[in-house]
């Protein structure tokens, strides 16, 4: 087509966001949540919803504690080195490196 000749499609590589605090335990917890959610949606039982709510809350606590642990390790590893400390903090708060 003539459009392809003058305005060719650009291909872009899309990668996963780097999240070093995601552990196997978190992934298993997420898989469990997904299965519980499917079950709750399928059967619409109040008890299933309560189980899902509890599992979801524990999953979120697990993620928050993992992020907190990762941040503490990054800060502890770079204690005393100002340049690496500022780079680590910028990475943790997703500030661009410009």
DSSP file (Angstrom, degrees, kcal/mol; ACC not computed):
  #  RESIDUE AA STRUCTURE BP1 BP2  ACC     N-H-->O    O-->H-N    N-H-->O    O-->H-N    TCO  KAPPA ALPHA  PHI   PSI    X-CA   Y-CA   Z-CA
    1    1 A X     >        0   0    0      0, 0.0     4,-1.0     0, 0.0     3,-0.0   0.000 360.0 360.0 360.0 157.2    0.0    0.0    0.0
    2    2 A X  H  >  +     0   0    0      1,-0.2     4,-1.7     2,-0.2     5,-0.2   0.804 360.0  60.5 -71.3 -29.2    1.0    3.6   -0.5
    3    3 A X  H  > S+     0   0    0      1,-0.2     4,-2.9     2,-0.2    -1,-0.2   0.908 102.1  52.6 -65.2 -41.0    0.5    4.4    3.2
    4    4 A X  H  4 S+     0   0    0      1,-0.2    -1,-0.2     2,-0.2    -2,-0.2   0.827 107.6  53.2 -63.8 -30.9    3.2    1.8    4.2
    5    5 A X  H  < S+     0   0    0     -4,-1.0     3,-0.3     1,-0.2    -1,-0.2   0.901 120.2  30.0 -71.1 -40.7    5.6    3.4    1.8
    6    6 A X  H  < S+     0   0    0     -4,-1.7     2,-0.2     1,-0.2    -2,-0.2   0.735 133.3  28.9 -94.2 -25.1    5.3    6.9    3.1
    7    7 A X  S  < S-     0   0    0     -4,-2.9    -1,-0.2    -5,-0.2    -2,-0.1  -0.608  81.7-168.6-136.1  74.2    4.5    6.2    6.8
    8    8 A X        -     0   0    0     -3,-0.3     2,-0.2    -2,-0.2    -3,-0.1  -0.252  28.9-102.4 -65.1 150.0    6.1    2.9    7.6
    9    9 A X        -     0   0    0     -5,-0.1     2,-0.5     1,-0.0    -1,-0.1  -0.483  31.3-137.9 -71.6 141.1    5.2    1.2   10.9
   10   10 A X        -     0   0    0     -2,-0.2     2,-0.5    -3,-0.1    -1,-0.0  -0.855  10.1-143.6-100.0 135.8    7.7    1.5   13.7
   11   11 A X        -     0   0    0     -2,-0.5     2,-0.4     2,-0.0     0, 0.0  -0.838  17.9-169.1 -98.3 136.4    8.4   -1.5   15.8
   12   12 A X        -     0   0    0     -2,-0.5     2,-0.6     2,-0.0    -2,-0.0  -0.960  19.5-130.5-126.3 143.2    9.0   -1.0   19.4
   13   13 A X        -     0   0    0     -2,-0.4     2,-0.6     2,-0.0    -2,-0.0  -0.813  21.1-162.5 -93.2 124.2   10.4   -3.3   22.0
   14   14 A X        -     0   0    0     -2,-0.6     2,-0.2     0, 0.0    -2,-0.0  -0.931  12.3-177.3-110.5 123.4    8.3   -3.5   25.1
   15   15 A X        -     0   0    0     -2,-0.6     2,-0.2     1,-0.1     3,-0.0  -0.679  31.6 -90.7-114.5 169.3    9.9   -4.9   28.2
   16   16 A X        -     0   0    0     -2,-0.2     2,-0.2     1,-0.1    -1,-0.1  -0.496  46.9-102.5 -76.9 148.7    8.8   -5.7   31.7
   17   17 A X        -     0   0    0     -2,-0.2     2,-0.7     1,-0.1    -1,-0.1  -0.523  40.7-110.0 -70.0 135.1    9.2   -3.0   34.4
   18   18 A X        +     0   0    0     -2,-0.2     2,-0.4     1,-0.1    -1,-0.1  -0.561  46.8 166.2 -72.7 112.7   12.2   -3.9   36.6
   19   19 A X    >   +     0   0    0     -2,-0.7     3,-1.4     1,-0.1    -1,-0.1  -0.804  11.5 177.5-129.8  90.2   10.9   -4.8   40.0
   20   20 A X  T 3  S+     0   0    0     -2,-0.4    -1,-0.1     1,-0.3    -2,-0.0   0.636  75.8  66.5 -70.8 -12.4   13.6   -6.5   42.0
   21   21 A X  T 3  S+     0   0    0      2,-0.1     2,-0.6    48,-0.0    -1,-0.3   0.538  72.6 105.1 -87.3  -4.9   11.3   -6.9   45.1
   22   22 A X    <   -     0   0    0     -3,-1.4     2,-0.2     4,-0.1    -3,-0.1  -0.664  54.3-176.2 -76.5 119.9    9.0   -9.4   43.4
   23   23 A X     >  -     0   0    0     -2,-0.6     4,-2.1     1,-0.1     5,-0.2  -0.591  42.1-103.1-110.5 172.3    9.8  -12.8   44.8
   24   24 A X  H  > S+     0   0    0      1,-0.2     4,-2.5     2,-0.2     5,-0.2   0.862 122.2  57.4 -62.6 -34.9    8.6  -16.3   44.1
   25   25 A X  H  > S+     0   0    0      1,-0.2     4,-2.1     2,-0.2    -1,-0.2   0.893 106.6  48.1 -63.5 -40.1    6.5  -16.1   47.2
   26   26 A X  H  > S+     0   0    0      2,-0.2     4,-2.4     1,-0.2    -2,-0.2   0.904 111.1  50.5 -67.1 -41.5    4.7  -13.0   45.9
   27   27 A X  H  X S+     0   0    0     -4,-2.1     4,-2.2     2,-0.2    -2,-0.2   0.897 111.1  48.5 -64.2 -39.8    4.1  -14.6   42.5
   28   28 A X  H  X S+     0   0    0     -4,-2.5     4,-2.3     2,-0.2    -1,-0.2   0.892 110.8  51.3 -65.7 -38.5    2.6  -17.7   44.2
   29   29 A X  H  X S+     0   0    0     -4,-2.1     4,-2.4     2,-0.2    -2,-0.2   0.900 109.7  49.7 -64.4 -40.7    0.4  -15.4   46.3
   30   30 A X  H  X S+     0   0    0     -4,-2.4     4,-2.4     2,-0.2    -2,-0.2   0.902 109.9  50.7 -64.9 -41.3   -0.8  -13.6   43.2
   31   31 A X  H  X S+     0   0    0     -4,-2.2     4,-2.1     2,-0.2    -2,-0.2   0.910 110.3  49.9 -62.5 -41.8   -1.5  -16.9   41.5
   32   32 A X  H  X S+     0   0    0     -4,-2.3     4,-2.5     1,-0.2    -2,-0.2   0.913 110.0  51.1 -62.2 -43.2   -3.5  -18.0   44.5
   33   33 A X  H  X S+     0   0    0     -4,-2.4     4,-2.5     1,-0.2    -2,-0.2   0.907 108.3  51.7 -60.8 -42.7   -5.4  -14.7   44.5
   34   34 A X  H  X S+     0   0    0     -4,-2.4     4,-2.2     2,-0.2    -1,-0.2   0.910 111.1  47.2 -61.8 -42.2   -6.3  -15.2   40.8
   35   35 A X  H  X S+     0   0    0     -4,-2.1     4,-2.2     1,-0.2    -1,-0.2   0.909 112.7  49.1 -66.3 -41.4   -7.7  -18.7   41.5
   36   36 A X  H  X S+     0   0    0     -4,-2.5     4,-2.5     1,-0.2    -2,-0.2   0.872 110.3  51.5 -64.7 -36.5   -9.7  -17.5   44.5
   37   37 A X  H  X S+     0   0    0     -4,-2.5     4,-2.5     2,-0.2     5,-0.2   0.911 109.1  49.5 -67.7 -41.6  -11.1  -14.6   42.4
   38   38 A X  H  X S+     0   0    0     -4,-2.2     4,-2.1     2,-0.2    -2,-0.2   0.912 112.9  48.2 -61.1 -42.0  -12.2  -16.9   39.6
   39   39 A X  H  X S+     0   0    0     -4,-2.2     4,-2.6     2,-0.2     5,-0.4   0.922 111.9  48.6 -65.1 -44.1  -13.8  -19.2   42.2
   40   40 A X  H  X S+     0   0    0     -4,-2.5     4,-1.9     1,-0.2    -2,-0.2   0.891 113.6  46.8 -64.8 -39.8  -15.6  -16.3   43.9
   41   41 A X  H  < S+     0   0    0     -4,-2.5    -1,-0.2     2,-0.2    -2,-0.2   0.864 114.5  47.9 -68.6 -35.5  -16.9  -14.9   40.6
   42   42 A X  H  < S+     0   0    0     -4,-2.1    -2,-0.2    -5,-0.2    -1,-0.2   0.937 125.6  24.6 -72.4 -46.8  -18.0  -18.3   39.4
   43   43 A X  H  < S-     0   0    0     -4,-2.6    -2,-0.2    -5,-0.2    -3,-0.2   0.654  84.9-148.0 -97.4 -17.2  -19.9  -19.4   42.5
   44   44 A X     <  +     0   0    0     -4,-1.9     2,-0.4    -5,-0.4    -3,-0.1   0.847  37.7 160.3  51.7  40.0  -20.8  -16.0   44.1
   45   45 A X     >  -     0   0    0     -6,-0.2     4,-1.6    -5,-0.2     3,-0.2  -0.770  44.5-137.2 -93.2 136.7  -20.6  -17.5   47.6
   46   46 A X  H  > S+     0   0    0     -2,-0.4     4,-1.9     1,-0.2     5,-0.1   0.856 104.4  55.6 -61.2 -37.0  -20.1  -15.0   50.4
   47   47 A X  H  > S+     0   0    0      1,-0.2     4,-2.2     2,-0.2    -1,-0.2   0.885 104.9  52.6 -64.7 -39.0  -17.5  -17.2   52.1
   48   48 A X  H  > S+     0   0    0     -3,-0.2     4,-2.4     1,-0.2    -1,-0.2   0.888 108.1  51.7 -63.1 -38.6  -15.4  -17.3   48.9
   49   49 A X  H  X S+     0   0    0     -4,-1.6     4,-2.4     2,-0.2    -1,-0.2   0.882 109.1  49.8 -66.2 -37.7  -15.4  -13.5   48.9
   50   50 A X  H  X S+     0   0    0     -4,-1.9     4,-2.1     2,-0.2    -2,-0.2   0.899 111.1  48.8 -67.2 -39.8  -14.3  -13.3   52.5
   51   51 A X  H  X S+     0   0    0     -4,-2.2     4,-2.4     2,-0.2    -2,-0.2   0.915 112.1  49.5 -64.3 -42.6  -11.4  -15.8   51.7
   52   52 A X  H  X S+     0   0    0     -4,-2.4     4,-2.8     1,-0.2    -2,-0.2   0.909 109.5  51.7 -62.3 -42.6  -10.5  -13.7   48.7
   53   53 A X  H  X S+     0   0    0     -4,-2.4     4,-2.2     1,-0.2    -1,-0.2   0.906 111.4  46.7 -62.0 -42.5  -10.5  -10.5   50.7
   54   54 A X  H  X S+     0   0    0     -4,-2.1     4,-2.2     2,-0.2    -1,-0.2   0.915 113.9  47.6 -65.9 -43.2   -8.2  -12.0   53.4
   55   55 A X  H  X S+     0   0    0     -4,-2.4     4,-2.2     1,-0.2    -2,-0.2   0.895 111.3  51.6 -65.5 -39.9   -5.8  -13.5   50.7
   56   56 A X  H  X S+     0   0    0     -4,-2.8     4,-2.4     2,-0.2    -1,-0.2   0.916 109.7  49.3 -62.8 -43.7   -5.7  -10.1   48.9
   57   57 A X  H  X S+     0   0    0     -4,-2.2     4,-2.1     1,-0.2    -2,-0.2   0.903 112.0  47.4 -64.5 -41.2   -4.9   -8.2   52.1
   58   58 A X  H  X S+     0   0    0     -4,-2.2     4,-2.1     2,-0.2    -1,-0.2   0.871 110.8  53.2 -68.1 -34.6   -2.1  -10.6   53.0
   59   59 A X  H  X S+     0   0    0     -4,-2.2     4,-2.2     2,-0.2    -2,-0.2   0.926 109.5  47.9 -63.5 -44.9   -0.7  -10.4   49.4
   60   60 A X  H  X S+     0   0    0     -4,-2.4     4,-2.4     1,-0.2    -2,-0.2   0.882 111.1  50.6 -65.1 -38.0   -0.7   -6.6   49.6
   61   61 A X  H  X S+     0   0    0     -4,-2.1     4,-2.4     2,-0.2    -1,-0.2   0.892 109.0  52.7 -63.9 -39.5    1.1   -6.7   53.0
   62   62 A X  H  X S+     0   0    0     -4,-2.1     4,-2.0     2,-0.2    -2,-0.2   0.907 110.2  47.4 -62.8 -42.9    3.7   -9.1   51.5
   63   63 A X  H  X S+     0   0    0     -4,-2.2     4,-2.5     2,-0.2     5,-0.2   0.935 112.2  49.4 -64.6 -46.3    4.4   -6.7   48.6
   64   64 A X  H  X S+     0   0    0     -4,-2.4     4,-2.3     1,-0.2    -2,-0.2   0.898 112.3  47.4 -61.9 -40.8    4.7   -3.7   50.9
   65   65 A X  H  X S+     0   0    0     -4,-2.4     4,-2.4     2,-0.2    -1,-0.2   0.868 111.4  51.5 -69.3 -34.6    7.1   -5.6   53.3
   66   66 A X  H  X S+     0   0    0     -4,-2.0     4,-2.4     2,-0.2    -2,-0.2   0.903 111.2  47.2 -67.7 -41.0    9.2   -6.8   50.3
   67   67 A X  H  X S+     0   0    0     -4,-2.5     4,-2.6     2,-0.2     5,-0.2   0.923 112.5  49.9 -64.4 -43.7    9.4   -3.2   48.9
   68   68 A X  H  X S+     0   0    0     -4,-2.3     4,-2.4    -5,-0.2    -2,-0.2   0.919 111.6  48.5 -60.5 -44.3   10.4   -1.9   52.3
   69   69 A X  H  X S+     0   0    0     -4,-2.4     4,-2.3     2,-0.2    -1,-0.2   0.916 111.1  50.4 -62.8 -43.5   13.1   -4.6   52.7
   70   70 A X  H  X S+     0   0    0     -4,-2.4     4,-2.4     1,-0.2    -2,-0.2   0.921 111.2  48.1 -61.4 -44.7   14.5   -3.9   49.2
   71   71 A X  H  X S+     0   0    0     -4,-2.6     4,-2.4     1,-0.2     5,-0.2   0.912 111.3  50.3 -63.5 -42.6   14.7   -0.1   50.0
   72   72 A X  H  X S+     0   0    0     -4,-2.4     4,-2.6     1,-0.2    -1,-0.2   0.897 110.8  49.1 -62.7 -40.3   16.4   -0.8   53.3
   73   73 A X  H  X S+     0   0    0     -4,-2.3     4,-2.6     2,-0.2    -2,-0.2   0.918 110.7  50.5 -65.4 -43.3   19.0   -3.1   51.7
   74   74 A X  H  X S+     0   0    0     -4,-2.4     4,-1.3     1,-0.2    -2,-0.2   0.918 114.1  44.2 -60.5 -43.8   19.7   -0.5   48.9
   75   75 A X  H  < S+     0   0    0     -4,-2.4    -2,-0.2     1,-0.2    -1,-0.2   0.904 114.2  49.5 -68.3 -40.8   20.2    2.2   51.5
   76   76 A X  H >< S+     0   0    0     -4,-2.6     3,-1.0     1,-0.2    -2,-0.2   0.887 109.4  52.2 -65.9 -38.6   22.3    0.0   53.7
   77   77 A X  H 3< S+     0   0    0     -4,-2.6    -1,-0.2     1,-0.2    -2,-0.2   0.805 114.7  42.0 -67.5 -28.8   24.5   -1.2   50.8
   78   78 A X  T >< S+     0   0    0     -4,-1.3     3,-1.7    -5,-0.2     7,-0.3   0.187  79.5 137.4-106.0  16.8   25.3    2.4   49.8
   79   79 A X  T <  S+     0   0    0     -3,-1.0     3,-0.1     1,-0.3    -3,-0.1  -0.462  75.6  16.1 -64.8 126.3   25.8    3.9   53.2
   80   80 A X  T 3  S+     0   0    0     -2,-0.2     2,-0.7     1,-0.1    -1,-0.3   0.257 103.7  94.9  95.2 -12.6   28.8    6.2   53.2
   81   81 A X    <>  -     0   0    0     -3,-1.7     4,-2.4     1,-0.2     5,-0.2  -0.881  53.2-172.6-114.2  98.6   28.9    6.5   49.4
   82   82 A X  H  > S+     0   0    0     -2,-0.7     4,-2.5     1,-0.2     5,-0.2   0.871  80.3  51.7 -62.5 -41.9   27.0    9.7   48.5
   83   83 A X  H  > S+     0   0    0      1,-0.2     4,-1.9     2,-0.2    -1,-0.2   0.944 115.2  40.5 -63.4 -49.0   27.1    9.2   44.7
   84   84 A X  H  > S+     0   0    0      1,-0.2     4,-2.5     2,-0.2    -1,-0.2   0.847 113.2  56.3 -69.0 -32.5   25.7    5.7   44.8
   85   85 A X  H  X S+     0   0    0     -4,-2.4     4,-2.5    -7,-0.3    -2,-0.2   0.934 108.4  46.2 -63.5 -45.2   23.3    6.6   47.5
   86   86 A X  H  X S+     0   0    0     -4,-2.5     4,-2.3     1,-0.2    -2,-0.2   0.878 112.5  50.8 -67.6 -35.8   21.8    9.4   45.4
   87   87 A X  H  X S+     0   0    0     -4,-1.9     4,-2.2    -5,-0.2    -1,-0.2   0.913 111.3  48.7 -64.5 -42.1   21.6    7.1   42.4
   88   88 A X  H  X S+     0   0    0     -4,-2.5     4,-2.4     2,-0.2    -2,-0.2   0.915 111.7  48.5 -64.1 -43.2   19.8    4.4   44.5
   89   89 A X  H  X S+     0   0    0     -4,-2.5     4,-2.1     2,-0.2    -2,-0.2   0.918 110.6  51.2 -64.5 -42.5   17.3    6.9   45.9
   90   90 A X  H  <>S+     0   0    0     -4,-2.3     5,-2.7     1,-0.2     4,-0.3   0.897 111.9  47.7 -61.1 -40.1   16.6    8.3   42.4
   91   91 A X  H ><5S+     0   0    0     -4,-2.2     3,-0.7     3,-0.2    -1,-0.2   0.895 110.5  51.9 -66.9 -39.0   16.0    4.7   41.1
   92   92 A X  H 3<5S+     0   0    0     -4,-2.4    -2,-0.2     1,-0.2    -1,-0.2   0.854 116.2  38.9 -67.8 -34.3   13.7    3.9   44.1
   93   93 A X  T 3<5S-     0   0    0     -4,-2.1    -1,-0.2    -5,-0.2    -2,-0.2   0.327 111.7-119.7 -98.4   8.5   11.6    7.0   43.5
   94   94 A X  T < 5 +     0   0    0     -3,-0.7     2,-0.4    -4,-0.3    -3,-0.2   0.841  52.0 164.3  59.8  39.1   11.7    6.6   39.7
   95   95 A X      < -     0   0    0     -5,-2.7    -1,-0.2    -6,-0.2    -2,-0.1  -0.717  40.1-113.0 -85.3 136.8   13.3   10.0   39.1
   96   96 A X        -     0   0    0     -2,-0.4     2,-1.2     1,-0.1    -1,-0.1  -0.327  17.6-123.9 -71.8 153.5   14.7   10.3   35.6
   97   97 A X              0   0    0      1,-0.2    -1,-0.1    -2,-0.0   -10,-0.0  -0.598 360.0 360.0 -96.1  70.4   18.5   10.6   35.2
   98   98 A X              0   0    0     -2,-1.2    -1,-0.2     0, 0.0    -2,-0.0   0.427 360.0 360.0-111.5 360.0   18.7   13.9   33.3
